[in-house]
Amino acid sequence: MSTPTSTPPSDQAPWFASTVVYQVYPRSFADSDGDGTGDLPGITSKLDHLADLGVGVVWLSPVYASPQDDNGYDISDYQAVDPSFGTLADMDALIAAAHERGIKVVMDLVVNHTSDEHAWFTESRSSTDSPKRDWYVWRPPREGFAAGDPGAEPTNWRSAFSGSTWELDETTGEYYLHLFSRKQPDLNWENPEVRAAVAEMMRWWLDRGVDGFRMDVINFISKRYAADGSLPDGPAWPDGGLWGDGGPFFMTGPRLHEFLAELRREVFGGREGDFLTVGEMPGITVEDAVELTDGASRGGTGVVDMVFQFEHVNLDHGTGGKWDPQPFSLLDLKASFGRWQAGMAERGWNSLYWDNHDQPRIVSRWGDDGRWWRESATALGTLLHLHRGTPYVYQGEEIGMTNLPFTSPEDYSDIEAVNHLREAVEGGADQAEVSRLVTSMARLTRDNARSGMQWDGSPHGGFTTGTPWYRVHENASWLNVEAQRDDPTSVLSHYRALIALRAAEPCVGSGDFTMLAATHPHVYAFTRATPSTELLVVVAVSGQEQPLDAVAADLGEDVAAWDAAELVLGNWHDDEGGARAGLAPLRPWEARVLRRRLTP
């Protein structure tokens, strides 16, 4: 049998080890007034669904005032609610209603950048002598170039949303940095006034009853400046395009831990209660994640409670990035998940997720949204939720919502996809190439996550009585919450069972993790163990029946005990009477969770 990783005793497990977080994308969740856009009262009206599901935390994507250039991730006022979502009074009502149901509320904190319509930036760009000039990252044109000349940008970095990360401000003749949209200028975290203003704003939200923050691309706040304050050019991308990769100079910079430690001290120091801080950190390594999350909620040296890392959701990206999709490999997933489980076994904490507002629907991405839709949706959910870490459920994942169909450029709404298509056309792509791009982008575009939530079989899936701001999948007529609510064989019922198992069984939250059958291309298997209990999780990631010989070989002398073990959870419901027991072969996309009690 494989050697288990080591895990702290269960009495040391953090409170969030036994709970599940549910992410709401407010624009697409529930519309209360028929204007086609989801809103805060709509979320409040659906809290009973979340309570019935069993989640302990709801994370709201941004609801702040915003021009909506990047669907709210461009914030123009951190202490106001965007009118499209409601009012501060609506927010207060949502927090109170969630707390009545035992659900914590976590806000999305977007402080690497603001909107270019934020008052801070309006003042910053007004003059090179502005008191807030240094609140953002401004630089003159590259030496030897005049402002506006091709190649005059201070570095060659490519924006996450295509083009340069630098935008010329005609008023002052200097460029400002924007790692994302040109309407999302980066804050200068080297300036202590910026850090103090952010901390003050966070305290203001905590005083209103918010229970924590999910921190958007927070590991970008510390840039790697040269001694003279300049920022270097990045290496060329493999596609040979005009712009280079600035990631080495803005990801996980030298002052990140310092900045986050200061923020934690200034915001949460002396404040009673259980709060949650989650750092979204693209490109983070296991080693850095351990240091950043090491016992943060229990007096350790960590500065956030857990991280969002991107390694596993980048596995099907080719050398050309996410728009160069590659076939899924279960072996790659095992290697990635296994490395993170082992690396964070003794210290630190990780987030577990498939879907979110930036990711497509997992059942379409790595499952089978056709013949084996229900089985693959529940199998992938089981695989994820039984790992060590805190699981996240993105709205609609609990009912197996699928990707959208895309047939033309007009089907896309997200700025990332729209800009990529526009850049291709401006670069000379012909109609055949554009059609190829439309098809290849469909699998991974963020638009898949932003279709309207499917509540029932009425028009627009019950998301709105008006015209939705973006599409609702036509399969909402049968794939919806109402159709699954009272069906014990549904995806929704299976997610309820997964969440209840984590809450009831300490082994799920705190047990050791051991990977089994590591080289099997179609079976994902592992154990979780405490001194008193052991769980065995076996999942067929395939549309074909899979024997468990490789798993049995790794279990060694324990095989007989597992063959007679208690079946805790299964996802097959058919004429055979449900899930098979023990180590019988797995049917297509079958997931099985077995439990045995150990003698002290």
Summary of the structure (lengths in Angstrom):
residues: 600
radius of gyration: 24.2
end to end distance: 19.7
largest distance: 76.5
contacts: 2049
relative contact order: 0.11
helix: 35%
strand: 17%
